[in-house]
C-alpha cells in the first residue's frame, strides 16, 4: 500500500511540473488543462516515447 501511495505522489509531482511547463509554453491555457494533457500523455505512453526520442537525440 505504501508503494502505491509513493508512486501516486511521484506521478502527481510529474503532472504538476508538466502542467506548469505546458502553460509556460502556451500549450495549455491554465494548470487544470495542463494537468489533463500531462496525464493523457503519461497514460497513452506519449510522454515515454518523447523522453526516449530526446535521449536518442542526446546520444547523436
N, CA, C and O of each residue as an XYZ file, in Angstrom:
240
protein
N       0.814     -1.201      0.000
C       0.000      0.000      0.000
C       0.853      1.259      0.000
O       0.561      2.214     -0.719
N       1.891      1.257      0.795
C       2.750      2.439      0.853
C       3.387      2.697     -0.502
O       3.500      3.847     -0.928
N       3.806      1.634     -1.184
C       4.405      1.793     -2.505
C       3.475      2.495     -3.472
O       3.909      3.364     -4.228
N       2.201      2.133     -3.461
C       1.238      2.779     -4.344
C       1.079      4.252     -4.013
O       0.958      5.080     -4.917
N       1.078      4.589     -2.736
C       0.970      5.991     -2.329
C       2.196      6.769     -2.780
O       2.076      7.907     -3.235
N       3.368      6.170     -2.658
C       4.597      6.831     -3.099
C       4.594      7.007     -4.611
O       4.979      8.063     -5.113
N       4.161      5.980     -5.341
C       4.086      6.081     -6.797
C       3.111      7.176     -7.210
O       3.393      7.941     -8.133
N       1.969      7.257     -6.534
C       0.981      8.284     -6.859
C       1.533      9.673     -6.559
O       1.302     10.611     -7.323
N       2.254      9.811     -5.464
C       2.849     11.104     -5.121
C       3.857     11.525     -6.183
O       3.901     12.691     -6.573
N       4.663     10.581     -6.649
C       5.637     10.892     -7.712
C       4.916     11.307     -8.988
O       5.305     12.274     -9.643
N       3.874     10.579     -9.334
C       3.106     10.913    -10.541
C       2.495     12.308    -10.403
O       2.526     13.096    -11.348
N       1.945     12.611     -9.235
C       1.349     13.928     -9.010
C       2.375     15.037     -9.210
O       2.066     16.066     -9.812
N       3.583     14.837     -8.716
C       4.639     15.841     -8.871
C       4.986     16.024    -10.344
O       5.149     17.151    -10.812
N       5.097     14.917    -11.072
C       5.395     14.994    -12.506
C       4.277     15.731    -13.238
O       4.548     16.576    -14.091
N       3.035     15.420    -12.913
C       1.898     16.073    -13.569
C       1.888     17.568    -13.265
O       1.641     18.373    -14.163
N       2.145     17.948    -12.037
C       2.170     19.370    -11.669
C       3.266     20.104    -12.430
O       3.028     21.183    -12.972
N       4.462     19.527    -12.475
C       5.574     20.161    -13.188
C       5.303     20.233    -14.684
O       5.566     21.256    -15.317
N       4.780     19.156    -15.249
C       4.475     19.149    -16.676
C       3.377     20.161    -16.989
O       3.431     20.835    -18.018
N       2.394     20.269    -16.119
C       1.322     21.234    -16.311
C       1.878     22.651    -16.360
O       1.497     23.442    -17.222
N       2.766     22.967    -15.449
C       3.382     24.300    -15.441
C       4.164     24.543    -16.727
O       4.109     25.637    -17.290
N       4.887     23.535    -17.191
C       5.655     23.672    -18.433
C       4.726     23.879    -19.628
O       5.015     24.691    -20.507
N       3.617     23.151    -19.662
C       2.668     23.297    -20.767
C       2.028     24.680    -20.772
O       1.809     25.255    -21.838
N       1.727     25.216    -19.603
C       1.182     26.576    -19.513
C       2.235     27.582    -19.972
O       1.931     28.487    -20.749
N       3.465     27.429    -19.499
C       4.543     28.351    -19.871
C       4.814     28.321    -21.372
O       5.162     29.342    -21.966
N       4.654     27.151    -21.981
C       4.898     27.004    -23.418
C       3.703     27.436    -24.263
O       3.792     27.470    -25.491
N       2.593     27.763    -23.617
C       1.405     28.178    -24.344
C       0.604     27.025    -24.927
O      -0.280     27.241    -25.755
N       0.904     25.804    -24.505
C       0.193     24.620    -24.991
C      -1.106     24.418    -24.215
O      -2.049     23.817    -24.728
N      -1.156     24.914    -22.991
C      -2.356     24.833    -22.154
C      -2.664     26.233    -21.637
O      -1.758     27.015    -21.347
N      -3.947     26.535    -21.527
C      -4.345     27.864    -21.063
C      -4.209     28.033    -19.560
O      -3.960     29.138    -19.078
N      -4.371     26.939    -18.813
C      -4.268     27.024    -17.363
C      -3.733     25.704    -16.816
O      -3.554     24.736    -17.555
N      -3.481     25.682    -15.511
C      -2.878     24.499    -14.899
C      -3.795     23.282    -14.952
O      -3.316     22.153    -15.057
N      -5.096     23.496    -14.880
C      -6.022     22.365    -14.954
C      -5.946     21.705    -16.330
O      -5.863     20.481    -16.432
N      -5.974     22.510    -17.376
C      -5.853     21.963    -18.729
C      -4.490     21.297    -18.908
O      -4.385     20.235    -19.522
N      -3.458     21.923    -18.373
C      -2.127     21.338    -18.457
C      -2.053     19.992    -17.765
O      -1.413     19.068    -18.268
N      -2.699     19.873    -16.618
C      -2.696     18.605    -15.883
C      -3.423     17.519    -16.666
O      -2.976     16.373    -16.702
N      -4.533     17.873    -17.287
C      -5.275     16.896    -18.096
C      -4.407     16.424    -19.259
O      -4.345     15.228    -19.544
N      -3.738     17.358    -19.926
C      -2.868     16.996    -21.049
C      -1.681     16.158    -20.578
O      -1.299     15.193    -21.239
N      -1.105     16.521    -19.451
C       0.038     15.768    -18.925
C      -0.370     14.348    -18.558
O       0.340     13.397    -18.884
N      -1.501     14.196    -17.886
C      -1.973     12.858    -17.517
C      -2.256     12.017    -18.754
O      -1.953     10.825    -18.779
N      -2.836     12.632    -19.778
C      -3.115     11.896    -21.016
C      -1.813     11.445    -21.673
O      -1.726     10.323    -22.171
N      -0.808     12.311    -21.676
C       0.484     11.951    -22.274
C       1.136     10.797    -21.524
O       1.744      9.919    -22.137
N       1.013     10.795    -20.220
C       1.572      9.696    -19.419
C       0.794      8.411    -19.682
O       1.389      7.362    -19.931
N      -0.521      8.490    -19.629
C      -1.368      7.299    -19.744
C      -1.292      6.641    -21.120
O      -1.411      5.420    -21.224
N      -1.096      7.430    -22.172
C      -1.043      6.880    -23.529
C       0.354      6.433    -23.932
O       0.528      5.792    -24.969
N       1.349      6.767    -23.116
C       2.724      6.408    -23.458
C       3.437      7.476    -24.266
O       4.621      7.328    -24.570
N       2.742      8.551    -24.622
C       3.352      9.623    -25.403
C       4.537     10.240    -24.671
O       5.571     10.513    -25.281
N       4.395     10.457    -23.383
C       5.484     11.064    -22.609
C       6.728     10.185    -22.636
O       7.840     10.691    -22.790
N       6.553      8.883    -22.488
C       7.696      7.956    -22.514
C       8.355      7.952    -23.886
O       9.582      7.922    -23.984
N       7.552      7.981    -24.946
C       8.120      7.998    -26.300
C       8.898      9.280    -26.553
O       9.962      9.244    -27.171
N       8.384     10.408    -26.086
C       9.094     11.682    -26.251
C      10.412     11.668    -25.485
O      11.428     12.157    -25.980
N      10.393     11.110    -24.282
C      11.614     11.021    -23.484
C      12.644     10.141    -24.180
O      13.828     10.478    -24.206
N      12.209      9.023    -24.742
C      13.123      8.140    -25.470
C      13.704      8.843    -26.692
O      14.892      8.697    -26.979
N      12.888      9.599    -27.411
C      13.369     10.337    -28.579
C      14.392     11.388    -28.164
O      15.397     11.580    -28.847
N      14.144     12.060    -27.064
C      15.089     13.058    -26.564
C      16.406     12.407    -26.166
O      17.475     12.958    -26.426
N      16.337     11.250    -25.543
C      17.549     10.531    -25.151
C      18.343     10.108    -26.382
O      19.569     10.216    -26.395
N      17.654      9.626    -27.419
C      18.343      9.252    -28.669
C      19.011     10.464    -29.288
O      20.153     10.382    -29.741
N      18.311     11.584    -29.310
C      18.857     12.818    -29.871
C      20.120     13.232    -29.121
O      21.094     13.671    -29.730
N      20.099     13.091    -27.812
C      21.250     13.469    -26.993
C      22.461     12.583    -27.219
O      23.592     13.013    -26.988
N      22.247     11.362    -27.664
C      23.362     10.445    -27.925
C      23.973     10.648    -29.299
O      25.080     10.176    -29.558
N      23.274     11.339    -30.180
C      23.767     11.524    -31.555
C      24.804     12.608    -31.643
O      25.316     12.886    -32.727
